[in-house]
Amino acid sequence: MEPYRIKVVEPIPLTTPQQRKAALERVHYNLFDLRAEEVTIDLLSDSGTGALSSAQLAVGMAGDESYAGSRSFYRFRDTVAELTGFSHILPAHQGRAAERLLFSNLLKPGDTVLSNTHFDTTRANVELAGCVARDLPCAEARNLDSSEPFKGNIDLEALERGLTETTGSRVAAVVMTITNNGGGGQPVSMENLKRTSELCRRHGVPLILDAARFAENAWLVTRHEAAYKDRTPRQVAEEAFRLADGCVMSAKKDGIVHIGGFIGLNDPELAQKCELLLIATEGFPTYGGLAGRDLDMIAQGLQEVTEPSYLAERAESADHLAQRVRAAGVDILEPPGLHAIYLNAGRLLPHIPPHQYPGHALACRLYLEGGIRSAELGSLYLGEEDEDGNPVKSPPYELVRLALPRRVYTRSHYDHVGRTLETIAKNAESVHGYRIVEQSPILRHFRAKLQPVTV
């Protein structure tokens, strides 16, 4: 059962099929542009969408809003430093802001960044710095159906080759995303992280953790890595941070807050450069674009998120949804993690070619059928087409992510998702593809306008 009581409730919108059809047409079939009041079950993202605890609200009420040197900052700094072990802690208003601050000072045009998998905004920040983002997922990640527990690992042989290549492009950093969101929310083993750390230090390349879901990664390590079965999630997380040279974190995930993030570093020179850019673009270093109450709520959330009872319930909720999805006849990326279930849209909709975006097609049908908003991770997100709409690059898989907000939905909400998918699966051949009519040069999935392909 959920390890909490519900003290405040919020009504959710219940819309008709006609209302949903009109809404989707109005936003040019881009689910990001729907108004929240047009969505019944919102699984678009787990970022900043969680429910605050009574303890978080309490400390928020006591937040110190002094411009400089607030007690809220010092509580935040000390909590983050104790968890991560980093000497320099800089707040930022969210993860992508932390990435921009760090990459602007760590990278030079032409550099290469290696990763188990860059997520969309991380890749964008690397490329906006004039650098190349290379993904090196492990071989196990290619099999969506296997139950291998650590598909988020980096390919260590490929990493070593990348670190030793002399192609004229400097490897400026290795970014390990825990859990591996772009790779289906799969965890990274401590063994893989240790060996990555050793390779980076041998070659003098900084290892940076994208630690947005560090606690969920730690929980899965305690469940599946024999050497850590008697450790607490907190102990695993502390060890993981100390294998790295720095981190960026969106606290909107495993900080269980609505806004906020941070950079953690040991290098004083790099930290000073980041701090100067922080002052110029985000705010004074003791608030970094956040209110004092936000800093207090992050500190409290970072303590709550490693509680075994919280993580166990989150894992059980994800497993409940996974079982409902499988029972509906829809395959998922196995094994399910904690923050999301990834639907295998390509397998469910084989009649839709990649350049007509089967993942996006399934996401649109989920909304039309059940008022459920989700996110495509397939050809719309990762693919490229020529001027005539013919595919130039297609991703290996067509996925739809059902991201699970923290402490928000109950199992009956997820039962509704399962029933909706069952209806879609029974008539899957009726789902049609889409074509892009307008797009941006980067991160096109956020702003693209599409139209259904009806012929």
C-alpha positions as CSV (number, residue, x, y, z in Angstrom):
1,M,0.0,0.0,0.0
2,E,1.0,3.6,-0.3
3,P,3.1,4.7,2.7
4,Y,1.2,7.9,3.1
5,R,-2.3,9.4,3.6
6,I,-3.9,11.8,1.2
7,K,-4.6,15.1,2.9
8,V,-5.5,17.3,-0.1
9,V,-7.2,16.3,-3.4
10,E,-7.5,18.1,-6.7
11,P,-10.3,17.3,-9.2
12,I,-9.1,15.9,-12.6
13,P,-10.8,16.9,-15.9
14,L,-13.2,14.4,-17.4
15,T,-13.6,15.2,-21.1
16,T,-15.6,13.8,-23.9
17,P,-14.2,12.2,-27.1
18,Q,-15.5,15.2,-29.1
19,Q,-13.7,17.6,-26.8
20,R,-10.5,15.7,-27.0
21,K,-10.7,15.5,-30.8
22,A,-11.2,19.3,-31.1
23,A,-8.4,20.0,-28.6
24,L,-5.9,17.8,-30.6
25,E,-6.8,19.5,-33.8
26,R,-6.4,22.9,-32.3
27,V,-2.8,22.1,-31.1
28,H,-1.8,20.6,-34.5
29,Y,-1.5,17.2,-32.9
30,N,1.3,18.1,-30.5
31,L,0.4,16.9,-27.1
32,F,2.8,19.3,-25.4
33,D,0.5,22.2,-26.5
34,L,-2.6,20.8,-24.8
35,R,-3.9,22.7,-21.8
36,A,-3.7,20.8,-18.6
37,E,-7.4,21.1,-18.1
38,E,-7.9,19.1,-21.3
39,V,-5.9,16.1,-19.9
40,T,-7.4,13.4,-17.6
41,I,-4.3,11.4,-16.7
42,D,-1.1,13.3,-17.4
43,L,1.9,11.0,-17.9
44,L,3.8,13.4,-20.1
45,S,6.6,13.8,-17.6
46,D,7.7,13.0,-14.0
47,S,9.6,16.3,-13.9
48,G,8.1,18.8,-11.4
49,T,4.8,17.0,-11.4
50,G,5.0,15.2,-8.0
51,A,3.0,15.9,-4.8
52,L,4.7,17.7,-2.0
53,S,4.7,16.2,1.5
54,S,3.4,17.9,4.5
55,A,7.0,18.2,5.8
56,Q,8.0,19.9,2.5
57,L,5.2,22.4,2.7
58,A,6.0,23.1,6.4
59,V,9.7,23.9,5.7
60,G,8.6,26.0,2.6
61,M,6.5,28.2,4.9
62,A,9.5,28.9,7.0
63,G,11.7,29.7,3.9
64,D,14.1,32.6,4.2
65,E,13.7,34.9,1.2
66,S,16.7,37.1,1.9
67,Y,18.5,38.0,-1.4
68,A,21.9,36.8,-0.2
69,G,23.0,34.3,2.5
70,S,19.6,33.0,3.5
71,R,19.4,30.2,6.0
72,S,17.4,28.3,3.4
73,F,20.5,28.2,1.1
74,Y,22.7,26.9,3.9
75,R,20.3,24.1,4.7
76,F,20.1,23.2,1.0
77,R,23.9,23.4,0.6
78,D,24.7,21.3,3.6
79,T,22.1,18.7,2.7
80,V,23.4,18.4,-0.9
81,A,27.0,18.3,0.2
82,E,26.3,15.6,2.7
83,L,24.6,13.4,0.1
84,T,27.0,14.0,-2.8
85,G,30.3,14.7,-1.1
86,F,31.0,17.6,-3.5
87,S,32.9,20.7,-2.2
88,H,31.1,23.3,-4.3
89,I,27.3,23.3,-4.6
90,L,25.5,25.8,-6.9
91,P,21.7,26.0,-7.1
92,A,20.0,26.5,-10.4
93,H,16.3,26.8,-11.4
94,Q,16.3,23.4,-13.0
95,G,18.4,20.7,-14.6
96,R,18.8,22.1,-18.0
97,A,20.0,25.4,-16.5
98,A,22.6,23.5,-14.5
99,E,23.7,21.8,-17.7
100,R,24.0,25.1,-19.6
101,L,26.1,26.6,-16.8
102,L,28.4,23.6,-16.6
103,F,28.8,22.9,-20.3
104,S,29.4,26.6,-21.1
105,N,32.5,26.4,-18.9
106,L,33.6,22.8,-19.3
107,L,33.3,22.4,-23.1
108,K,35.0,24.1,-26.1
109,P,33.6,24.0,-29.7
110,G,34.6,20.8,-31.4
111,D,34.8,18.8,-28.2
112,T,33.1,15.4,-27.8
113,V,30.9,14.3,-24.8
114,L,30.5,10.5,-24.3
115,S,27.4,9.1,-22.4
116,N,25.5,6.0,-21.8
117,T,22.7,8.0,-23.4
118,H,22.2,11.8,-23.6
119,F,18.6,12.9,-22.9
120,D,17.1,15.5,-25.2
121,T,18.0,18.7,-23.3
122,T,21.4,17.4,-22.4
123,R,22.2,16.7,-26.0
124,A,20.8,20.1,-27.0
125,N,23.1,21.9,-24.5
126,V,26.1,19.9,-25.7
127,E,25.3,20.7,-29.3
128,L,24.5,24.4,-28.6
129,A,28.1,24.6,-27.2
130,G,29.4,23.5,-30.6
131,C,30.2,20.0,-29.4
132,V,29.4,16.4,-30.4
133,A,27.2,14.2,-28.2
134,R,28.0,10.5,-28.6
135,D,25.9,7.7,-27.0
136,L,27.5,4.4,-26.0
137,P,24.7,2.3,-24.6
138,C,25.6,-1.3,-23.6
139,A,24.8,-4.2,-25.9
140,E,22.1,-5.5,-23.6
141,A,20.0,-2.3,-24.2
142,R,19.3,-3.5,-27.8
143,N,17.0,-6.3,-26.6
144,L,13.8,-4.7,-25.4
145,D,12.3,-8.0,-24.3
146,S,15.1,-9.3,-22.1
147,S,15.0,-9.0,-18.3
148,E,18.6,-8.0,-18.0
149,P,18.6,-5.7,-14.9
150,F,21.2,-3.0,-15.9
151,K,20.4,-2.0,-19.5
152,G,21.3,1.6,-18.6
153,N,25.1,0.7,-18.4
154,I,27.6,2.3,-20.7
155,D,29.5,0.1,-23.2
156,L,32.9,0.0,-21.4
157,E,34.8,-1.3,-24.4
158,A,33.4,1.5,-26.6
159,L,34.1,4.0,-23.8
160,E,37.7,3.0,-23.7
161,R,38.0,3.3,-27.4
162,G,36.4,6.7,-27.3
163,L,38.8,7.9,-24.6
164,T,41.9,6.6,-26.5
165,E,41.0,7.8,-30.0
166,T,43.1,10.6,-31.4
167,T,40.8,11.9,-34.1
168,G,41.4,15.6,-33.3
169,S,38.3,15.9,-31.2
170,R,39.0,16.2,-27.5
171,V,36.7,14.1,-25.2
172,A,35.9,16.8,-22.7
173,A,33.6,14.8,-20.4
174,V,31.7,11.6,-19.8
175,V,28.1,12.0,-18.7
176,M,26.5,9.1,-16.9
177,T,22.7,9.4,-16.7
178,I,21.2,7.5,-13.7
179,T,18.7,6.1,-14.4
180,N,19.2,6.1,-18.2
181,N,16.1,8.0,-19.2
182,G,16.9,8.1,-22.9
183,G,17.6,4.4,-22.7
184,G,14.2,3.5,-21.3
185,G,14.6,4.4,-17.7
186,Q,17.0,1.6,-17.1
187,P,19.5,1.6,-14.2
188,V,23.3,1.7,-14.1
189,S,25.1,-0.9,-12.0
190,M,27.6,0.2,-9.4
191,E,30.2,-2.1,-11.1
192,N,29.7,-0.3,-14.4
193,L,29.9,3.1,-12.7
194,K,33.1,2.1,-10.9
195,R,34.8,0.9,-14.1
196,T,33.7,4.0,-15.9
197,S,35.2,6.1,-13.1
198,E,38.5,4.2,-13.3
199,L,38.7,4.7,-17.1
200,C,37.9,8.4,-16.8
201,R,40.5,9.0,-14.1
202,R,43.1,7.0,-16.1
203,H,42.5,9.3,-19.1
204,G,42.1,12.5,-17.2
205,V,38.5,13.1,-18.3
206,P,35.9,14.3,-15.8
207,L,33.0,12.0,-15.0
208,I,29.7,13.9,-14.6
209,L,26.6,12.3,-13.2
210,D,23.2,13.4,-14.6
211,A,21.7,12.5,-11.2
212,A,18.0,13.4,-11.8
213,R,16.9,9.9,-10.7
214,F,19.7,8.9,-8.4
215,A,17.5,7.4,-5.7
216,E,15.6,5.3,-8.1
217,N,18.9,4.0,-9.6
218,A,20.1,3.2,-6.1
219,W,16.9,1.3,-5.2
220,L,17.3,-0.9,-8.3
221,V,20.9,-1.5,-7.4
222,T,19.9,-2.8,-4.0
223,R,17.3,-5.1,-5.7
224,H,19.5,-6.5,-8.5
225,E,23.2,-6.2,-7.7
226,A,24.3,-8.9,-5.2
227,A,27.1,-6.9,-3.7
228,Y,24.6,-4.2,-2.6
229,K,21.6,-6.2,-1.4
230,D,22.3,-5.3,2.2
231,R,22.9,-1.6,1.6
232,T,20.3,1.1,1.9
233,P,19.4,3.3,-1.1
234,R,21.0,6.2,0.7
235,Q,24.3,4.4,1.1
236,V,24.4,3.3,-2.6
237,A,23.6,6.9,-3.7
238,E,26.4,8.3,-1.5
239,E,28.9,5.9,-3.0
240,A,27.7,6.6,-6.6
241,F,28.2,10.4,-6.2
242,R,31.7,9.9,-4.8
243,L,32.8,8.0,-7.9
244,A,32.2,11.1,-10.0
245,D,34.0,14.5,-10.4
246,G,30.7,16.4,-10.5
247,C,27.0,16.2,-11.1
248,V,24.1,18.1,-12.5
249,M,20.6,17.4,-11.1
250,S,17.1,18.4,-11.9
251,A,15.6,18.3,-8.4
252,K,12.2,18.2,-10.1
253,K,12.6,14.4,-10.3
254,D,14.2,12.8,-7.2
255,G,14.1,16.1,-5.3
256,I,10.3,15.7,-5.4
257,V,9.8,19.4,-6.0
258,H,8.2,21.6,-8.6
259,I,11.2,23.6,-9.6
260,G,15.0,23.5,-8.9
261,G,18.3,21.9,-9.6
262,F,22.0,22.2,-8.8
263,I,25.5,21.6,-9.9
264,G,28.0,19.7,-7.6
265,L,31.7,20.0,-8.3
266,N,35.1,19.4,-6.6
267,D,37.2,21.4,-9.0
268,P,37.4,24.9,-7.5
269,E,38.4,26.7,-10.7
270,L,35.6,25.2,-12.7
271,A,33.2,25.9,-9.9
272,Q,34.2,29.6,-9.8
273,K,33.7,29.9,-13.6
274,C,30.2,28.3,-13.2
275,E,29.4,30.6,-10.3
276,L,30.2,33.8,-12.3
277,L,27.9,32.7,-15.1
278,L,25.3,31.8,-12.5
279,I,25.4,35.3,-11.2
280,A,25.1,36.8,-14.6
281,T,22.2,34.6,-15.8
282,E,20.4,32.9,-12.9
283,G,21.0,34.9,-9.7
284,F,23.2,35.3,-6.8
285,P,24.9,32.0,-5.8
286,T,22.9,31.6,-2.6
287,Y,19.6,31.5,-4.5
288,G,20.4,30.7,-8.1
289,G,17.1,31.6,-9.6
290,L,15.0,30.0,-6.8
291,A,13.0,31.2,-3.9
292,G,14.3,30.4,-0.4
293,R,11.2,28.1,0.1
294,D,12.2,26.1,-3.0
295,L,15.7,25.5,-1.5
296,D,14.2,24.3,1.8
297,M,11.7,22.0,0.0
298,I,14.6,20.5,-2.1
299,A,16.6,19.8,1.0
300,Q,13.6,18.0,2.6
301,G,12.8,16.1,-0.6
302,L,16.3,14.8,-0.9
303,Q,15.9,13.3,2.5
304,E,12.5,11.7,1.8
305,V,13.4,10.3,-1.6
306,T,15.8,7.7,-0.3
307,E,13.4,6.3,2.2
308,P,13.0,2.5,1.4
309,S,9.2,2.6,2.0
310,Y,8.7,5.4,-0.5
311,L,10.9,3.7,-3.2
312,A,9.3,0.3,-2.6
313,E,5.8,1.8,-3.2
314,R,7.0,3.6,-6.3
315,A,8.4,0.4,-7.7
316,E,5.2,-1.4,-7.0
317,S,3.1,1.2,-8.7
318,A,5.2,1.0,-11.8
319,D,5.0,-2.8,-11.7
320,H,1.2,-2.6,-11.4
321,L,0.9,-0.4,-14.5
322,A,3.4,-2.7,-16.3
323,Q,1.2,-5.7,-15.6
324,R,-1.9,-3.9,-16.8
325,V,-0.2,-2.9,-20.0
326,R,1.0,-6.4,-20.7
327,A,-2.5,-7.8,-20.0
328,A,-3.8,-5.3,-22.6
329,G,-1.7,-7.0,-25.2
330,V,0.9,-4.2,-25.5
331,D,4.7,-5.0,-25.1
332,I,6.9,-2.8,-23.0
333,L,10.6,-2.2,-22.6
334,E,11.6,-4.8,-20.1
335,P,12.2,-4.8,-17.2
336,P,10.0,-1.9,-16.0
337,G,11.9,0.7,-14.0
338,L,10.4,3.2,-11.5
339,H,9.8,6.5,-13.2
340,A,8.2,5.3,-16.4
341,I,6.8,2.5,-18.5
342,Y,7.9,2.5,-22.1
343,L,5.4,1.1,-24.7
344,N,6.7,-0.7,-27.8
345,A,4.7,1.3,-30.3
346,G,6.7,-0.1,-33.3
347,R,5.6,-3.6,-32.5
348,L,2.0,-2.7,-31.8
349,L,1.7,-0.6,-35.0
350,P,3.9,-2.3,-37.6
351,H,1.7,-0.9,-40.4
352,I,3.0,2.7,-39.7
353,P,6.5,3.4,-41.1
354,P,9.0,5.3,-39.0
355,H,8.7,8.5,-41.0
356,Q,5.0,8.5,-40.1
357,Y,5.9,8.3,-36.4
358,P,4.2,5.3,-34.9
359,G,5.1,6.3,-31.4
360,H,3.5,9.7,-31.8
361,A,0.5,8.0,-33.4
362,L,0.0,5.8,-30.4
363,A,0.4,8.8,-28.0
364,C,-2.3,10.7,-29.9
365,R,-4.7,7.7,-29.8
366,L,-4.1,7.3,-26.1
367,Y,-5.3,10.9,-25.7
368,L,-8.2,10.6,-28.0
369,E,-9.4,7.3,-26.4
370,G,-8.8,8.0,-22.7
371,G,-7.6,11.5,-22.2
372,I,-4.1,10.2,-21.3
373,R,-1.1,12.4,-22.2
374,S,2.3,10.7,-22.8
375,A,5.6,11.4,-24.6
376,E,6.9,9.8,-27.8
377,L,10.5,8.6,-27.8
378,G,11.0,7.4,-31.4
379,S,11.3,8.9,-34.9
380,L,9.7,12.2,-34.0
381,Y,12.2,12.6,-31.1
382,L,15.3,11.1,-32.7
383,G,14.7,10.8,-36.4
384,E,15.6,13.0,-39.4
385,E,13.9,13.3,-42.8
386,D,14.8,15.0,-46.0
387,E,12.8,17.9,-47.6
388,D,10.4,15.4,-49.1
389,G,9.7,13.7,-45.8
390,N,11.7,10.6,-46.6
391,P,13.7,9.1,-43.6
392,V,17.4,10.0,-43.4
393,K,17.9,8.7,-39.9
394,S,15.5,6.5,-37.9
395,P,15.9,5.4,-34.2
396,P,16.3,1.8,-33.4
397,Y,12.9,1.7,-31.6
398,E,9.6,3.4,-31.6
399,L,8.6,4.0,-27.9
400,V,6.0,5.9,-25.9
401,R,6.9,6.9,-22.4
402,L,4.3,6.8,-19.7
403,A,6.0,8.9,-17.0
404,L,4.7,8.4,-13.4
405,P,4.4,11.5,-11.3
406,R,5.5,11.0,-7.7
407,R,2.8,10.5,-5.1
408,V,0.0,11.7,-7.5
409,Y,-1.9,8.8,-9.1
410,T,-3.3,5.7,-7.5
411,R,-3.6,2.2,-9.0
412,S,-7.1,2.8,-10.1
413,H,-5.8,5.6,-12.3
414,Y,-3.3,3.2,-13.9
415,D,-6.2,0.7,-14.3
416,H,-7.8,3.3,-16.6
417,V,-4.6,3.5,-18.6
418,G,-4.6,-0.3,-19.0
419,R,-8.2,-0.4,-20.1
420,T,-7.6,2.3,-22.7
421,L,-4.6,0.5,-24.1
422,E,-6.7,-2.7,-24.3
423,T,-9.2,-0.9,-26.4
424,I,-6.5,0.5,-28.7
425,A,-4.7,-2.9,-29.1
426,K,-8.0,-4.6,-30.2
427,N,-8.3,-2.2,-33.1
428,A,-4.6,-1.3,-33.7
429,E,-4.8,-1.4,-37.4
430,S,-7.1,1.7,-37.3
431,V,-4.4,3.9,-35.9
432,H,-2.9,6.1,-38.6
433,G,0.4,7.9,-38.9
434,Y,1.3,11.6,-39.0
435,R,3.4,14.0,-41.0
436,I,5.2,17.1,-39.9
437,V,4.0,20.4,-41.4
438,E,6.3,22.7,-39.3
439,Q,9.3,22.0,-37.1
440,S,12.2,23.7,-35.3
441,P,15.9,22.9,-36.0
442,I,16.4,21.4,-32.5
443,L,14.2,19.7,-30.0
444,R,11.5,19.6,-32.7
445,H,9.2,17.3,-30.7
446,F,8.4,20.1,-28.3
447,R,7.1,22.6,-31.0
448,A,6.4,20.6,-34.1
449,K,3.0,20.9,-35.9
450,L,1.7,17.7,-37.5
451,Q,-1.2,16.4,-39.5
452,P,-2.7,12.9,-39.7
453,V,-1.9,10.8,-42.7
454,T,-5.2,9.5,-43.9
455,V,-4.3,7.8,-47.2
